[in-house]
């Protein structure tokens, strides 16, 4: 039994670490806090090592923000603020 104790201790430690990471991933997904940190880290990486893709990323985001919402073809729905 004394010969198995180090292996059982290691197995218990690994199980605890995996359990902690599982709990942490569920908490992050539930709260929705993973997106901001990851996008910031990836943007810094892209800016440093892939300058052309970083510039393209900003260009695409700017174009996505620039699009105006379209009205209904029959004019039935009106946007807020327009009488």
N, C-alpha and C positions, 0 to 999 in steps of 0.2 A: 504494500500500500504506500510505503514511503517513496518508492521509486516512481509512482504515478502522480504524486502530488505536484511536482513542477509542471507537468503536462496539463493537469486539471486546472492549475492556477492560470496558466497561459490561455487555455481555452475559455475560462471564466472571464479573463480580462478582455479577450477579443470579442466575446459575446456582449460584454458591457459597452465596449466602444461602438460596436455595430448597432446596439440598441440606442445609444446616445445619438448617433448620426441619423438613424431612422426617425427618432423623435424630433430632431432638429430640422430635418427635411420636411416633415409634416407641418411643423410650426411655421416654417418659412413659406411654404405653399399656401397655408391657410391664411396667413396675414398678407401675403402678396408682396413681401419685401425683397424678394430675390431679384426682381426685374431691374430695379434702379441700380443696385450695386453691380450686377453683372454687366449691364449695358455701359456703365461708366468705366469699368475695368477693361472691357473689350474695346471701347472707343479709344482709351489711352493706348492700348496695344496697337490698334489699327493706325492711329496717328503716328506712332513712333516707327513702326516697321513696314507699314503698307500705306504709303501716303496717297497713292492714286485711289485705292479702294475707300480710304477715309474721306477723301474729297467727294467721291461718288456717293457715299452714304449721306453726306450732308446735302448734296444736290437733290437726291431722291426725297429726303425728308422735307426739304423746302418745297419741292413740287407737290408733295402730298398735302402740305398745309395750304398751298395756294389755290387748290381746287374749291370752287364755290359750289354750295349745294344747289341742285337743280329743282325747279318747281315741277309740279304735276303737269302732265301734258294738257289736261282739260282745265287747268287753272282753279280746280276746286279747293285745294288746300292752300292756305296762305301762310307765309312765314310770320313768325312773331315780330311785332314791331310795325308791320304793315297793315294798317287798318283793316 
